[in-house]
Amino acid sequence: MSIIKKGIGLLSLVFIISTGFSQTVNKRYDFNVQQAVEFANKNNVQVKNTLLNIKAQIQTNREITAAALPTITGAVGSQYFPNVAVQTLPNFISPATYQVLVNEGVKDGNGNPIKMPGDFGFIQAQFGTKWSASAGVSLQQLLFDGQVFVGLQARKASIDFQTSAAEVTEVAIKTNIYKIYYQLIASKITIEILDANISRLEKLDFDIKALYKNGFAEKIDIDKIAVQLTNVKTEKTKALNAIAVGYLGLKTLIGMPAKDTLVLTETLDYNKVKEEIAIDAPYSYEDRKDFQYLNYAKQLNAYNVKRYQLSYLPTIALGASYNKIAQRNQFDFFNKGDWFSSSNIGVNISVPIFSGFAKDARVKKAKIDLEQTSNQLENLKLNIDVSVEQARIKYNTAISVMVSQKNNMDLAERVYGQTKKKYEIGTGSNTEVNVADTDLKTAQTNYISALYDAIIAKVDYLNATGKL
């Protein structure tokens, strides 16, 4: 009994450990399409990098701001001169000495009054000490620099530009998520229809075999049903493989590990898809994220023109410093001794005079960039108008085709049911049943395709108008 208890306890421990490990490794996500989009906004690599671009721009703006703030620098240094430099100077000592002798009327050894010589030559002297030390602090403050001030003005536009770039990426990924998500949903409906067809063919196979036993059907009728059943099962296998690949693609797009389980919770409801949207309502270019992105690019290009234009103006900066200097013949700066103060305050004005026409070239190139961005904005307006009109036509057509294919599928189901009943009571042929079955599967396939096309047409229209 104790061995059994130990065995049960060990199995329980293994189960708990394995369960905990599986929960750590594999996760399950039940997502509607919006939840898939939100997951991608947090985990897709492209989205994460565009969000990092915003953070990088914030740091760039801090760097620009720093250029307009004062900079304070401290410095401490010491120098040792093994050989103090010797300098040759005119002999300024001897003339003074001779002048005293002349003034006092002193005579030389011959009894003659001393006279001032014509040339006293040079003397050599060392100036300085073996050791020197200094400690000080300096301040620099930019008072005016046109390019820096334009950079300060452009900080918000730079953040808006990077934010808009992130939104453009998010919309592009969101559009792809919608399309892949609903494609997989449509594939699930395809599997449901294939399962229904398999059940229907299995029922038909059972009925024909019963008729065959009673002499009301031929062996070839059974074989035909077997071929059809095999074909449908093969089609289902291929569809399941395609769905599995599609799920991997969606996981990659939203940034989900392949080992995790993803369950799609939405359905493609005919009546929901059929609900019309206001396709004739007015739309605004400003709703499009790519239009906003180009607008911010235009603002930045305008700042660029202004920046280069202001580079012709002088740059003014304030500078100040305060230092303590000491000189010794021994390294004893930490002992008693004099430290002499030195300080200065000054204003520096740098006036650009000629730069080889480089500034002129930069201004003209910046103006060209601004004009190109303006042209791109106008061209984008034309493209938006075209894409909205195309999406409107595509949506109207897709809804019309979907309704038509839904009615056609319903009709094909009724035809198949009636044909099968006729065959069962002996008034119809097996060929008619096969034809009706083929028509039904074709109608089902066309309906699923039309249903998917309708939802994608709605996504394309919302994306074209910037309302996705």
SULZIHU-V558779 format. One record per pair of residues at least 24 apart in sequence whose ideal C-beta (glycine too) atoms are under 10 Angstrom apart, sorted by sequence separation. I is the first residue (numbers start at 1). J is the second residue. D is the distance in Angstrom with one decimal. If there is no record, write none. Layout:
BEGIN
{{I;J;D} {I;J;D}}
END
This chain:
BEGIN
{{201;225;6.1} {204;228;8.6} {205;229;6.4} {320;344;6.8} {321;345;8.2} {412;436;7.5} {415;439;6.9} {416;440;4.7} {94;119;10.0} {95;120;5.9} {201;226;9.1} {204;229;8.8} {319;344;7.9} {320;345;4.5} {321;346;9.0} {412;437;9.4} {415;440;7.5} {416;441;9.5} {94;120;4.3} {319;345;7.4} {320;346;7.4} {412;438;9.6} {413;439;10.0} {414;440;9.7} {93;120;8.4} {94;121;8.2} {201;228;5.7} {202;229;6.8} {318;345;7.8} {319;346;5.2} {320;347;9.9} {412;439;5.2} {413;440;6.2} {416;443;9.4} {91;119;8.8} {92;120;8.4} {201;229;4.6} {318;346;7.6} {319;347;7.5} {411;439;9.3} {412;440;4.3} {415;443;9.3} {91;120;3.9} {94;123;8.4} {200;229;9.8} {201;230;9.6} {317;346;9.2} {318;347;5.6} {319;348;6.2} {411;440;9.5} {412;441;8.6} {90;120;7.6} {91;121;5.3} {92;122;9.9} {93;123;6.9} {198;228;9.8} {201;231;9.4} {202;232;9.9} {317;347;7.3} {318;348;7.8} {409;439;9.9} {412;442;7.7} {413;443;8.0} {90;121;8.2} {91;122;5.8} {92;123;7.9} {197;228;8.8} {198;229;6.8} {201;232;6.3} {316;347;6.7} {317;348;4.9} {408;439;9.2} {409;440;7.7} {412;443;3.9} {413;444;8.6} {90;122;6.0} {91;123;5.0} {197;229;8.9} {200;232;9.3} {201;233;9.2} {316;348;7.3} {317;349;8.1} {409;441;10.0} {411;443;7.6} {412;444;7.6} {89;122;6.4} {90;123;7.8} {315;348;8.2} {316;349;5.3} {317;350;7.7} {409;442;9.4} {410;443;8.6} {88;122;5.2} {89;123;5.8} {197;231;9.9} {198;232;5.5} {314;348;10.0} {315;349;7.4} {316;350;7.8} {408;442;9.2} {409;443;4.3} {412;446;9.5} {88;123;7.5} {89;124;7.7} {197;232;5.2} {198;233;6.4} {314;349;5.4} {315;350;4.4} {316;351;9.8} {408;443;5.0} {409;444;5.7} {412;447;9.2} {87;123;9.6} {88;124;5.4} {89;125;6.1} {196;232;10.0} {197;233;9.6} {314;350;6.1} {315;351;8.2} {407;443;9.6} {408;444;9.7} {409;445;9.3} {87;124;7.2} {88;125;8.3} {195;232;9.3} {198;235;9.7} {314;351;4.6} {315;352;8.1} {406;443;9.4} {409;446;7.4} {410;447;9.1} {86;124;5.3} {87;125;6.2} {89;127;9.4} {194;232;6.0} {197;235;8.8} {198;236;7.1} {313;351;8.8} {314;352;7.3} {405;443;7.0} {408;446;7.0} {409;447;4.4} {86;125;7.0} {87;126;7.6} {193;232;9.9} {194;233;8.3} {197;236;8.7} {312;351;9.8} {313;352;8.0} {405;444;9.2} {408;447;7.2} {409;448;9.0} {86;126;5.4} {87;127;6.2} {312;352;6.3} {405;445;9.4} {406;446;9.7} {407;447;9.3} {84;125;10.0} {85;126;7.0} {86;127;8.7} {87;128;9.8} {194;235;6.2} {195;236;7.3} {311;352;7.0} {405;446;4.9} {406;447;5.8} {409;450;9.4} {84;126;4.5} {85;127;7.3} {194;236;4.4} {404;446;9.1} {405;447;4.3} {408;450;9.4} {83;126;8.9} {84;127;7.4} {85;128;7.0} {193;236;9.7} {194;237;9.6} {312;355;9.4} {404;447;9.3} {405;448;8.7} {84;128;5.1} {194;238;10.0} {311;355;8.6} {402;446;9.8} {405;449;7.8} {406;450;7.7} {81;126;9.6} {84;129;7.1} {190;235;9.0} {191;236;6.6} {194;239;6.5} {401;446;8.6} {402;447;7.6} {405;450;4.1} {406;451;8.0} {84;130;6.7} {190;236;8.7} {193;239;9.8} {194;240;9.2} {401;447;9.6} {404;450;7.6} {405;451;7.9} {81;128;6.6} {83;130;9.2} {311;358;9.3} {312;359;6.3} {402;449;9.3} {403;450;8.5} {81;129;7.6} {82;130;7.6} {191;239;6.0} {311;359;5.3} {312;360;9.2} {401;449;8.9} {402;450;4.2} {405;453;9.6} {79;128;9.8} {80;129;9.9} {81;130;5.6} {190;239;5.6} {191;240;6.9} {401;450;4.8} {402;451;5.7} {405;454;9.6} {80;130;6.5} {81;131;7.6} {190;240;9.9} {308;358;9.7} {309;359;8.6} {400;450;9.3} {401;451;9.7} {402;452;9.2} {79;130;9.5} {80;131;5.7} {81;132;7.7} {188;239;9.6} {308;359;6.4} {311;362;7.5} {312;363;8.8} {399;450;9.1} {402;453;7.2} {403;454;9.0} {79;131;7.3} {80;132;8.3} {187;239;6.4} {190;242;9.3} {191;243;7.3} {308;360;8.9} {311;363;8.2} {398;450;7.0} {401;453;6.9} {402;454;4.3} {78;131;7.0} {79;132;5.0} {80;133;10.0} {187;240;8.8} {190;243;8.6} {308;361;9.1} {309;362;9.3} {310;363;10.0} {398;451;9.2} {401;454;7.6} {402;455;9.0} {78;132;7.0} {79;133;7.7} {308;362;4.4} {309;363;5.8} {398;452;9.2} {399;453;9.4} {400;454;9.2} {77;132;8.8} {78;133;4.4} {79;134;8.5} {187;242;6.8} {188;243;7.4} {307;362;8.8} {308;363;4.4} {398;453;4.7} {399;454;5.5} {402;457;9.2} {77;133;7.0} {78;134;7.7} {187;243;4.7} {307;363;9.2} {308;364;8.9} {397;453;8.6} {398;454;4.3} {401;457;9.6} {76;133;8.0} {77;134;5.5} {78;135;9.4} {305;362;9.3} {306;363;9.6} {308;365;8.4} {309;366;8.5} {397;454;9.3} {398;455;8.4} {76;134;7.4} {77;135;7.8} {184;242;9.5} {304;362;8.7} {305;363;6.6} {308;366;5.3} {309;367;9.5} {395;453;9.7} {398;456;7.6} {399;457;7.5} {75;134;7.5} {76;135;4.6} {77;136;9.2} {183;242;9.6} {184;243;6.3} {187;246;6.6} {304;363;9.3} {305;364;9.4} {307;366;7.7} {308;367;9.0} {394;453;8.4} {395;454;7.8} {398;457;3.9} {399;458;8.5} {75;135;7.3} {76;136;8.1} {183;243;9.3} {187;247;9.6} {305;365;9.5} {306;366;8.6} {394;454;9.7} {397;457;7.6} {398;458;8.0} {74;135;8.0} {75;136;5.8} {76;137;9.9} {304;365;9.1} {305;366;4.4} {395;456;9.5} {396;457;8.4} {74;136;7.4} {75;137;7.6} {184;246;5.1} {304;366;4.4} {305;367;5.5} {394;456;8.8} {395;457;4.2} {398;460;9.4} {73;136;9.1} {74;137;4.9} {75;138;7.3} {183;246;6.4} {184;247;6.6} {303;366;9.2} {304;367;9.1} {305;368;9.7} {394;457;4.8} {395;458;6.1} {398;461;9.7} {73;137;7.0} {74;138;8.0} {302;366;8.8} {305;369;8.3} {393;457;9.3} {394;458;9.6} {395;459;9.6} {72;137;6.5} {73;138;5.0} {181;246;9.5} {184;249;9.1} {301;366;6.7} {302;367;9.6} {304;369;6.8} {305;370;5.8} {392;457;9.3} {395;460;7.5} {396;461;9.7} {72;138;7.3} {73;139;7.9} {180;246;6.5} {183;249;9.5} {184;250;6.7} {301;367;8.7} {304;370;7.4} {391;457;7.0} {394;460;6.5} {395;461;4.9} {71;138;8.6} {72;139;5.3} {73;140;7.7} {180;247;9.1} {183;250;9.0} {301;368;9.4} {302;369;9.8} {303;370;9.6} {391;458;8.9} {394;461;7.6} {395;462;9.6} {71;139;7.2} {72;140;8.1} {301;369;5.0} {302;370;5.9} {391;459;9.2} {392;460;9.8} {393;461;9.8} {70;139;5.8} {71;140;4.8} {72;141;9.6} {180;249;6.1} {181;250;6.6} {300;369;9.4} {301;370;4.1} {391;460;4.7} {392;461;6.4} {395;464;9.7} {70;140;6.7} {71;141;7.8} {180;250;4.9} {300;370;9.3} {301;371;8.7} {390;460;8.3} {391;461;4.0} {394;464;9.7} {70;141;4.4} {71;142;8.8} {179;250;10.0} {298;369;9.6} {299;370;9.7} {301;372;8.3} {302;373;8.9} {390;461;9.2} {391;462;8.4} {69;141;8.1} {70;142;8.3} {180;252;9.9} {181;253;9.5} {297;369;9.1} {298;370;6.8} {301;373;5.2} {302;374;9.7} {388;460;9.8} {391;463;7.7} {392;464;8.3} {68;141;9.0} {69;142;8.3} {176;249;9.4} {177;250;7.1} {180;253;6.5} {181;254;9.4} {297;370;9.5} {298;371;9.9} {300;373;8.7} {301;374;8.7} {387;460;8.2} {388;461;7.5} {391;464;4.3} {392;465;9.2} {68;142;6.0} {176;250;9.1} {180;254;9.3} {298;372;9.7} {299;373;9.2} {387;461;9.2} {390;464;7.7} {391;465;7.8} {67;142;6.5} {68;143;9.7} {297;372;9.8} {298;373;4.5} {388;463;9.9} {389;464;8.7} {68;144;10.0} {177;253;6.1} {188;264;7.4} {297;373;5.3} {298;374;6.3} {387;463;8.4} {388;464;4.6} {68;145;8.1} {176;253;6.0} {177;254;6.4} {187;264;9.9} {296;373;9.8} {387;464;4.4} {388;465;5.8} {67;145;7.5} {176;254;9.7} {184;262;9.3} {188;266;9.9} {189;267;8.1} {295;373;8.9} {298;376;8.5} {386;464;9.1} {387;465;9.0} {388;466;9.5} {185;264;6.0} {188;267;8.2} {189;268;6.1} {294;373;6.4} {297;376;8.2} {298;377;6.4} {385;464;9.5} {67;147;9.1} {68;148;5.7} {173;253;6.7} {184;264;5.9} {185;265;9.6} {188;268;8.4} {294;374;9.2} {297;377;8.8} {384;464;7.0} {67;148;4.8} {68;149;7.3} {173;254;8.1} {185;266;6.1} {383;464;9.6} {384;465;8.4} {66;148;9.9} {67;149;9.5} {173;255;9.6} {182;264;9.1} {184;266;9.9} {185;267;6.5} {186;268;5.9} {294;376;5.7} {295;377;6.9} {384;466;8.3} {64;147;9.9} {65;148;9.4} {68;151;8.6} {181;264;6.4} {185;268;5.0} {294;377;5.1} {64;148;7.2} {67;151;7.3} {68;152;6.1} {182;266;8.0} {294;378;10.0} {64;149;9.9} {67;152;8.5} {181;266;7.4} {183;268;10.0} {294;379;9.6} {295;380;9.7} {64;150;9.6} {65;151;8.6} {182;268;6.5} {291;377;7.3} {294;380;6.1} {64;151;4.3} {65;152;6.7} {293;380;9.6} {294;381;10.0} {63;151;9.3} {64;152;6.3} {64;153;10.0} {291;380;5.8} {61;151;8.5} {64;154;8.2} {65;155;7.4} {290;380;6.7} {291;381;7.7} {60;151;9.4} {61;152;8.7} {64;155;6.4} {182;273;9.4} {285;377;8.7} {288;380;7.8} {291;383;9.9} {61;154;8.9} {62;155;9.2} {288;381;9.5} {290;383;9.4} {291;384;7.0} {61;155;4.4} {64;158;8.7} {290;384;8.7} {60;155;8.7} {61;156;8.7} {285;380;7.7} {288;383;9.8} {285;381;5.7} {288;384;6.0} {58;155;9.1} {61;158;6.4} {287;384;9.4} {57;155;8.7} {60;158;7.2} {61;159;7.0} {60;159;9.7} {285;384;5.9} {288;387;9.5} {58;158;9.1} {284;384;9.7} {285;385;9.0} {288;388;9.8} {57;158;5.3} {58;159;6.8} {283;384;8.1} {57;159;5.7} {60;162;9.5} {283;385;9.2} {57;160;9.7} {54;158;9.7} {57;161;7.8} {58;162;8.8} {54;159;6.7} {57;162;4.6} {283;388;6.2} {54;160;9.8} {56;162;7.9} {57;163;8.8} {54;161;9.5} {55;162;8.9} {53;161;9.5} {54;162;4.6} {57;165;9.8} {53;162;4.9} {54;163;5.8} {279;388;8.9} {52;162;9.6} {53;163;9.2} {54;164;10.0} {51;162;9.0} {54;165;8.5} {50;162;7.5} {51;163;9.1} {53;165;6.6} {54;166;6.3} {279;391;8.2} {280;392;7.9} {50;163;8.9} {53;166;7.0} {279;392;4.9} {50;164;9.8} {51;165;10.0} {52;166;9.4} {279;393;9.5} {50;165;5.7} {51;166;5.7} {50;166;3.8} {53;169;9.7} {279;395;6.0} {49;166;9.0} {50;167;8.5} {171;288;8.6} {172;289;8.9} {279;396;7.2} {48;166;9.6} {50;168;8.3} {51;169;9.2} {171;289;5.0} {172;290;9.0} {277;395;7.7} {47;166;6.9} {50;169;4.8} {51;170;9.5} {170;289;7.9} {171;290;7.9} {276;395;8.9} {46;166;9.3} {47;167;9.9} {49;169;8.4} {50;170;7.9} {168;288;9.1} {169;289;9.0} {276;396;9.3} {279;399;9.7} {48;169;9.9} {168;289;4.7} {47;169;5.8} {167;289;4.5} {168;290;5.3} {277;399;9.8} {46;169;5.3} {47;170;5.8} {166;289;9.2} {167;290;9.1} {168;291;9.7} {276;399;7.2} {46;170;8.9} {165;289;9.0} {168;292;8.2} {169;293;9.9} {275;399;9.6} {41;166;9.4} {44;169;8.3} {47;172;9.8} {164;289;6.4} {165;290;9.7} {167;292;7.4} {168;293;5.2} {273;398;9.2} {274;399;6.6} {44;170;8.5} {46;172;8.4} {47;173;6.4} {164;290;8.5} {167;293;7.6} {168;294;9.7} {273;399;8.0} {46;173;6.7} {47;174;9.8} {164;291;9.4} {165;292;9.8} {166;293;9.6} {41;169;9.7} {164;292;4.9} {165;293;5.9} {274;402;7.1} {41;170;6.0} {44;173;5.7} {163;292;9.2} {164;293;4.2} {273;402;6.8} {274;403;6.9} {40;170;8.0} {44;174;10.0} {163;293;9.4} {164;294;8.8} {273;403;10.0} {161;292;9.4} {162;293;9.8} {164;295;8.0} {165;296;8.5} {41;173;8.1} {160;292;8.3} {161;293;7.2} {164;296;5.3} {165;297;9.3} {270;402;7.6} {274;406;8.6} {37;170;8.2} {40;173;5.6} {41;174;8.3} {44;177;9.2} {160;293;9.4} {161;294;9.8} {163;296;8.5} {164;297;8.6} {270;403;8.8} {273;406;10.0} {40;174;7.4} {161;295;9.2} {162;296;8.7} {160;295;9.0} {161;296;4.0} {37;173;7.9} {38;174;9.8} {40;176;9.2} {160;296;5.0} {161;297;6.3} {270;406;6.0} {37;174;5.0} {40;177;6.0} {159;296;9.3} {161;298;9.9} {36;174;9.2} {37;175;9.8} {39;177;9.2} {157;295;9.7} {158;296;8.5} {161;299;7.7} {157;296;6.0} {160;299;7.9} {161;300;5.9} {34;174;9.4} {37;177;5.5} {156;296;9.9} {157;297;9.3} {160;300;9.2} {33;174;9.2} {36;177;5.4} {37;178;7.9} {157;298;9.6} {158;299;9.3} {36;178;8.8} {157;299;4.6} {158;300;6.7} {34;177;9.5} {156;299;9.4} {157;300;5.6} {33;177;6.9} {34;178;9.7} {36;180;9.0} {37;181;8.9} {33;178;6.0} {36;181;5.9} {154;299;7.8} {157;302;8.9} {158;303;8.8} {31;177;9.8} {154;300;6.3} {157;303;6.6} {33;180;9.8} {34;181;9.9} {33;181;4.8} {154;302;9.0} {155;303;9.8} {32;181;8.7} {33;182;7.3} {154;303;4.1} {31;181;8.3} {153;303;6.6} {154;304;8.3} {33;185;8.8} {150;302;9.9} {151;303;8.0} {154;306;8.7} {150;303;5.6} {153;306;8.1} {154;307;8.0} {150;304;8.3} {153;307;9.3} {150;305;9.4} {150;306;5.1} {151;307;7.0} {149;306;9.5} {150;307;4.1} {149;307;9.0} {150;308;9.0} {147;306;9.2} {148;307;9.1} {150;309;8.8} {146;306;8.2} {147;307;4.9} {150;310;6.1} {146;307;7.2} {147;308;7.8} {149;310;7.4} {150;311;9.4} {146;308;9.2} {147;309;9.6} {148;310;9.3} {146;309;7.7} {147;310;6.0} {146;310;2.5} {147;311;5.6} {145;310;8.3} {146;311;6.3} {144;310;9.6} {145;311;9.0} {146;312;8.0} {147;313;9.2} {146;313;4.9} {148;315;8.8} {145;313;8.4} {146;314;9.1} {147;315;8.7} {144;313;7.5} {145;314;9.1} {146;315;8.0} {144;314;7.4} {145;315;4.8} {144;315;6.6} {145;316;7.8} {143;315;8.6} {144;316;4.3} {145;317;8.0} {142;315;7.7} {143;316;4.2} {144;317;8.3} {142;316;7.7} {143;317;6.0} {289;463;10.0} {292;466;8.9} {141;316;9.7} {142;317;5.2} {143;318;5.6} {288;463;9.0} {291;466;7.7} {141;317;6.7} {142;318;8.0} {288;464;8.3} {290;466;8.8} {140;317;6.3} {141;318;4.4} {270;447;8.9} {273;450;9.7} {274;451;9.7} {288;465;7.9} {289;466;6.8} {140;318;7.3} {141;319;7.8} {273;451;6.4} {279;457;10.0} {283;461;9.8} {287;465;6.5} {288;466;4.0} {139;318;7.8} {140;319;5.4} {141;320;8.3} {273;452;9.4} {279;458;9.3} {287;466;3.1} {288;467;9.5} {289;468;9.6} {139;319;7.0} {140;320;8.2} {268;448;8.7} {274;454;7.8} {285;465;9.9} {286;466;7.8} {287;467;6.3} {138;319;7.1} {139;320;4.7} {140;321;9.4} {270;451;6.9} {273;454;5.1} {277;458;6.4} {283;464;8.1} {284;465;8.4} {285;466;8.0} {287;468;9.8} {138;320;6.9} {139;321;7.3} {269;451;9.4} {273;455;5.5} {276;458;9.5} {279;461;6.3} {283;465;4.2} {284;466;7.3} {137;320;9.0} {138;321;4.0} {139;322;8.8} {268;451;5.6} {272;455;9.1} {275;458;9.2} {279;462;9.9} {282;465;9.4} {283;466;7.0} {284;467;9.7} {137;321;7.0} {138;322;7.8} {268;452;7.4} {270;454;9.1} {273;457;9.6} {277;461;7.0} {281;465;8.2} {283;467;7.7} {136;321;6.0} {137;322;5.7} {138;323;8.4} {273;458;7.4} {277;462;7.6} {136;322;5.7} {137;323;7.9} {268;454;8.9} {279;465;8.8} {281;467;9.4} {135;322;9.7} {136;323;3.1} {137;324;9.8} {268;455;6.4} {278;465;9.7} {135;323;6.9} {136;324;6.4} {277;465;9.6} {134;323;5.6} {135;324;5.1} {136;325;8.3} {278;467;9.9} {134;324;6.8} {135;325;8.3} {277;467;9.1} {133;324;8.5} {134;325;4.8} {135;326;8.8} {133;325;7.3} {134;326;7.6} {132;325;7.1} {133;326;5.0} {134;327;9.7} {132;326;7.0} {133;327;7.9} {131;326;8.4} {132;327;4.9} {133;328;7.8} {131;327;6.9} {132;328;7.7} {129;326;9.3} {130;327;8.8} {131;328;4.6} {129;327;4.3} {130;328;7.3} {131;329;6.7} {133;331;8.6} {135;333;9.5} {128;327;6.9} {129;328;5.8} {130;329;4.9} {131;330;6.7} {129;329;5.0} {130;330;7.4} {131;331;5.3} {133;333;4.8} {128;329;9.8} {129;330;9.0} {130;331;8.4} {131;332;8.2} {132;333;9.2} {133;334;9.7} {131;333;7.4} {221;423;9.2} {135;339;8.2} {143;347;7.6} {134;339;9.2} {136;341;9.4} {143;348;9.3} {144;349;9.1} {145;350;9.2} {225;430;8.6} {228;433;9.9} {232;437;9.6} {133;339;8.3} {134;340;9.8} {136;342;7.5} {137;343;9.9} {138;344;9.3} {139;345;9.1} {141;347;9.9} {143;349;9.1} {217;423;8.8} {224;430;6.7} {228;434;7.4} {235;441;8.9} {45;252;9.8} {46;253;9.7} {47;254;9.7} {48;255;8.0} {136;343;8.6} {216;423;9.7} {217;424;10.0} {224;431;9.0} {227;434;9.8} {44;252;9.2} {47;255;8.1} {134;342;8.4} {140;348;9.2} {216;424;9.0} {221;429;9.4} {222;430;9.7} {225;433;8.9} {44;253;7.0} {46;255;9.2} {216;425;10.0} {217;426;9.9} {221;430;4.5} {224;433;8.9} {225;434;8.6} {228;437;6.7} {232;441;7.9} {40;250;9.5} {43;253;9.9} {44;254;6.2} {45;255;6.5} {216;426;6.6} {220;430;8.0} {221;431;9.5} {224;434;6.2} {228;438;8.7} {231;441;9.5} {235;445;9.7} {43;254;6.3} {44;255;4.5} {39;251;9.9} {42;254;9.1} {43;255;3.0} {44;256;9.6} {204;416;9.8} {211;423;8.6} {218;430;7.8} {221;433;8.6} {225;437;9.2} {40;253;6.6} {41;254;8.9} {42;255;7.6} {43;256;6.7} {200;413;9.8} {207;420;8.2} {211;424;7.6} {217;430;7.2} {221;434;9.2} {224;437;9.8} {228;441;9.1} {36;250;7.3} {40;254;3.9} {41;255;9.3} {43;257;9.5} {210;424;9.7} {36;251;9.8} {39;254;5.0} {40;255;6.1} {208;423;8.6} {211;426;8.9} {38;254;9.2} {39;255;7.2} {40;256;8.7} {193;409;9.2} {200;416;8.2} {204;420;6.9} {207;423;8.8} {208;424;9.2} {36;253;8.7} {37;254;7.9} {39;256;6.8} {196;413;9.9} {200;417;9.8} {203;420;9.3} {207;424;6.5} {36;254;5.5} {31;250;9.4} {35;254;9.6} {204;423;9.0} {211;430;9.7} {36;256;8.9} {200;420;8.8} {204;424;9.5} {29;251;9.3} {208;430;7.7} {31;254;8.4} {39;262;9.4} {29;254;9.2} {31;256;9.3} {208;433;8.9} {36;262;8.2} {204;430;9.8} {29;256;6.9} {36;264;8.0} {27;256;8.6} {35;264;9.9} {36;265;9.8} {204;433;7.4} {27;257;8.0} {35;265;8.2} {36;266;9.5} {26;257;8.7} {29;260;6.5} {30;261;9.0} {31;262;6.7} {33;264;8.1} {35;266;9.7} {25;257;9.1} {27;259;8.5} {28;260;7.1} {29;261;6.9} {30;262;8.4} {31;263;7.1} {32;264;7.8} {33;265;9.0} {34;266;9.2} {26;259;5.7} {27;260;4.6} {28;261;4.3} {29;262;5.4} {30;263;4.5} {31;264;6.5} {32;265;5.1} {33;266;5.8} {204;437;8.1} {25;259;6.6} {26;260;6.1} {27;261;7.1} {28;262;8.0} {29;263;6.8} {30;264;8.2} {31;265;6.4} {32;266;4.9} {25;260;8.9} {26;261;6.6} {27;262;9.5} {28;263;6.8} {29;264;9.7} {30;265;5.3} {31;266;8.6} {32;267;10.0} {29;265;9.8} {201;437;7.7} {200;437;8.1} {197;437;8.2} {200;440;8.7} {197;440;7.9} {197;441;6.4} {84;329;9.4} {75;321;9.2} {193;440;9.7} {194;441;9.0} {197;444;7.6} {70;318;8.5} {72;320;9.8} {73;321;8.9} {75;323;8.2} {76;324;9.6} {78;326;9.2} {79;327;9.7} {193;441;8.4} {196;444;8.7} {70;320;9.7} {78;328;9.9} {194;444;8.8} {80;331;7.6} {193;444;5.0} {193;445;8.3} {78;331;7.8} {190;444;8.3} {193;447;8.6} {78;333;7.3} {189;444;9.3} {190;445;7.9} {193;448;7.0} {192;448;9.8} {189;447;9.0} {190;448;5.3} {189;448;5.7} {190;449;9.4} {187;448;8.4} {186;448;5.6} {189;451;7.3} {190;452;9.5} {186;449;8.0} {189;452;8.9} {186;451;6.2} {187;452;8.9} {185;451;9.3} {186;452;4.1} {185;452;8.3} {186;453;9.4} {182;451;9.0} {183;452;6.2} {186;455;7.9} {182;452;6.4} {185;455;8.4} {186;456;9.5} {182;454;9.8} {183;455;9.2} {179;452;9.0} {182;455;4.9} {183;456;8.1} {181;455;9.6} {182;456;6.8} {179;455;8.7} {182;458;9.6} {178;455;8.2} {179;456;5.8} {182;459;7.6} {178;456;8.0} {181;459;9.8} {178;458;9.2} {179;459;6.4} {175;456;9.8} {178;459;4.7} {179;460;8.8} {177;459;9.8} {178;460;9.5} {176;459;9.9} {175;459;6.5} {178;462;8.9} {179;463;9.9} {174;459;9.3} {175;460;8.1} {178;463;8.4} {175;462;9.0} {175;463;5.2} {174;463;8.4} {178;468;7.4} {172;463;9.1} {171;463;7.1} {175;468;6.4} {174;468;6.3} {171;466;8.3} {171;468;6.6} {33;459;9.7} {37;468;9.7}}
END
